Amino acid sequence: MSNNFDAIQNLYPNVVTVKVTSEGIVSAYDESMGSIVIDMDDVEVEIQRLEAEAVAAEEAKAAATAETEAKLE
């Protein structure tokens, strides 16, 4: 859910609460619990972007670690 919430917050900064039903229906609300209409296609694209960003960060960290270890040998 964290990726889902992060993606929604990136696209809709006024969202403070996200609820997902057991059927997978996502509802988003602002601070006064007013319903916010969200486009789940856009959210899916943002989730993919965030996941790719996380993978790239992990790869960069691993490369930096390997480089440091190689210098120490």
Summary of the structure (lengths in Angstrom):
residues: 73
radius of gyration: 17.6
end to end distance: 41.8
largest distance: 58.9
contacts: 165
relative contact order: 0.15
helix: 59%
strand: 14%
